């Protein structure tokens, strides 16, 4: 099993909960400045930084149409809280 150091503890927890599979995953994550980054797990830098979550999701689909896209929750909802991953 390969291990990666991921820059977000939530990405690391998700990676571990999935058994560390090598399936292609793209994460859409909110930055402190309000922009959204598209990142692969284990990447040193973002593949794209966009002003809205919708644009970031669309860009992630362009980058790798076959990847599993996971979006960081930015508010509490009835189905999940902040800092959890959801599918678009």
SERO-4910 file (N, C-alpha, C, O; in steps of 0.05 Angstrom, whole numbers):
BEGIN
 pado doro    nc1    nc2    nc3   cac1   cac2   cac3    cc1    cc2    cc3    oc1    oc2    oc3
  Unk    A     17    -23      0      0      0      0     18     25      0     37     27     16
  Unk    A     12     44    -17     27     69    -18     14     89      0    -10     90      3
  Unk    A     31    106     12     22    127     30     31    154     19     53    156      9
  Unk    A     14    173     21     20    200     12     17    219     35      0    215     52
  Unk    A     32    240     35     28    262     54     10    282     40     18    294     20
  Unk    A    -13    285     51    -33    304     39    -34    329     56    -32    328     80
  Unk    A    -36    352     42    -35    377     57    -59    384     73    -58    402     90
  Unk    A    -81    370     70   -105    375     85   -111    350    102   -111    328     91
  Unk    A   -116    354    128   -122    330    144   -148    316    135   -151    292    140
  Unk    A   -166    331    123   -191    319    114   -185    301     89   -197    280     87
  Unk    A   -167    310     72   -161    293     49   -147    267     58   -152    246     48
  Unk    A   -130    270     79   -116    247     90   -136    227    102   -134    203     97
  Unk    A   -156    238    117   -176    220    129   -192    207    108   -199    183    110
  Unk    A   -200    221     87   -215    209     65   -199    187     51   -209    166     45
  Unk    A   -174    193     46   -156    175     32   -154    149     49   -155    127     38
  Unk    A   -151    152     75   -149    128     92   -175    113     93   -175     88     93
  Unk    A   -198    127     94   -224    113     97   -230     98     71   -246     79     72
  Unk    A   -219    105     49   -223     91     24   -203     68     20   -203     56     -1
  Unk    A   -187     64     40   -168     42     38   -143     49     23   -126     32     17
  Unk    A   -139     75     16   -116     84      2   -115     74    -27    -93     72    -38
  Unk    A   -138     70    -39   -138     61    -67   -126     82    -85   -126    106    -78
  Unk    A   -116     73   -107   -103     91   -126   -122    103   -147   -113    114   -167
  Unk    A   -148    100   -143   -167    111   -161   -163    142   -163   -157    155   -143
  Unk    A   -166    152   -187   -161    181   -191   -182    197   -177   -206    194   -181
  Unk    A   -173    216   -159   -191    233   -144   -182    262   -148   -158    268   -148
  Unk    A   -202    279   -151   -196    308   -152   -212    321   -129   -236    314   -125
  Unk    A   -200    339   -115   -212    352    -92   -217    382   -100   -199    395   -111
  Unk    A   -241    392    -94   -247    420    -97   -249    431    -69   -266    423    -53
  Unk    A   -230    449    -62   -226    458    -35   -226    488    -34   -214    502    -51
  Unk    A   -239    500    -14   -240    529    -11   -214    539      3   -206    528     23
  Unk    A   -203    560     -9   -179    572      3   -188    595     22   -211    604     20
  Unk    A   -170    604     38   -176    625     57   -184    651     43   -199    667     54
  Unk    A   -174    656     19   -181    681      5   -208    679     -9   -216    699    -22
  Unk    A   -222    657     -7   -249    654    -18   -249    640    -45   -271    632    -55
  Unk    A   -226    637    -58   -225    622    -83   -226    592    -78   -223    583    -56
  Unk    A   -230    577   -100   -232    548    -98   -210    535   -114   -204    543   -137
  Unk    A   -196    516   -102   -174    502   -115   -183    474   -124   -198    461   -109
  Unk    A   -173    465   -147   -176    438   -156   -149    424   -152   -129    433   -163
  Unk    A   -149    403   -136   -123    389   -130   -127    359   -131   -148    348   -125
  Unk    A   -106    346   -140   -104    317   -139    -93    310   -111    -78    325   -100
  Unk    A   -101    286   -101    -90    278    -75    -60    274    -78    -50    262    -97
  Unk    A    -45    284    -59    -16    282    -59     -2    303    -76     23    303    -77
  Unk    A    -17    321    -88     -4    342   -106      9    363    -89      0    370    -67
  Unk    A     31    375    -99     45    396    -85     31    423    -89     34    441    -73
  Unk    A     16    426   -111      2    451   -117    -24    445   -131    -29    423   -141
  Unk    A    -41    466   -132    -67    463   -144    -65    461   -175    -47    473   -187
  Unk    A    -82    446   -187    -84    444   -216    -97    469   -227    -91    478   -249
  Unk    A   -116    481   -211   -130    505   -220   -140    519   -195   -147    507   -175
  Unk    A   -142    546   -197   -154    562   -176   -174    580   -189   -168    595   -208
  Unk    A   -200    578   -180   -222    592   -192   -238    607   -172   -238    600   -148
  Unk    A   -253    628   -180   -267    645   -161   -293    632   -149   -301    640   -127
  Unk    A   -305    612   -163   -329    600   -152   -327    570   -151   -311    558   -165
  Unk    A   -343    558   -133   -343    530   -130   -353    516   -155   -342    495   -164
  Unk    A   -373    527   -168   -384    516   -193   -363    515   -215   -361    495   -229
  Unk    A   -348    537   -218   -327    538   -238   -305    517   -232   -295    504   -250
  Unk    A   -299    514   -206   -278    494   -198   -288    466   -204   -272    449   -213
  Unk    A   -313    460   -199   -324    433   -205   -323    428   -235   -315    406   -244
  Unk    A   -331    448   -251   -331    445   -280   -302    441   -290   -298    424   -308
  Unk    A   -283    455   -279   -255    452   -287   -244    424   -279   -229    412   -294
  Unk    A   -252    414   -256   -244    388   -247   -254    367   -267   -240    347   -273
  Unk    A   -279    370   -277   -290    352   -296   -275    353   -323   -272    333   -337
  Unk    A   -265    377   -330   -249    380   -354   -222    367   -351   -212    354   -370
  Unk    A   -209    370   -328   -182    360   -323   -182    329   -326   -165    318   -339
  Unk    A   -202    316   -313   -203    287   -314   -232    278   -312   -243    276   -290
  Unk    A   -245    273   -335   -273    266   -335   -279    239   -320   -302    235   -312
  Unk    A   -259    222   -317   -263    197   -304   -257    197   -274   -261    177   -260
  Unk    A   -247    219   -264   -239    220   -235   -263    223   -218   -284    233   -226
  Unk    A   -260    214   -193   -280    219   -172   -275    247   -162   -253    253   -153
  Unk    A   -295    264   -163   -292    292   -154   -305    294   -127   -328    287   -123
  Unk    A   -289    305   -108   -299    309    -81   -297    338    -74   -276    351    -78
  Unk    A   -319    349    -64   -321    378    -58   -323    382    -28   -338    368    -14
  Unk    A   -306    401    -18   -307    407     10   -333    422     17   -341    441      3
  Unk    A   -346    413     38   -370    427     47   -361    453     60   -343    454     76
  Unk    A   -375    475     54   -367    501     65   -388    511     85   -385    533     96
  Unk    A   -409    496     89   -429    503    109   -442    478    120   -440    457    108
  Unk    A   -455    481    143   -470    458    155   -496    455    141   -510    474    135
  Unk    A   -503    430    135   -528    423    122   -541    400    137   -529    389    155
  Unk    A   -565    392    129   -578    369    142   -564    343    135   -568    323    150
  Unk    A   -549    342    114   -535    317    106   -506    316    113   -493    296    108
  Unk    A   -495    337    123   -466    337    130   -457    364    140   -470    385    135
  Unk    A   -435    364    154   -425    389    166   -401    399    150   -393    388    130
  Unk    A   -391    422    160   -368    435    148   -344    416    148   -343    397    165
  Unk    A   -326    421    130   -301    406    129   -304    376    124   -288    359    133
  Unk    A   -326    369    110   -330    341    101   -331    342     71   -336    363     59
  Unk    A   -326    319     59   -326    318     29   -353    308     19   -366    291     32
  Unk    A   -362    319     -3   -387    311    -16   -382    308    -46   -362    318    -56
  Unk    A   -399    294    -59   -397    292    -88   -414    314   -100   -434    322    -88
  Unk    A   -405    326   -123   -419    348   -134   -447    340   -145   -462    357   -155
***
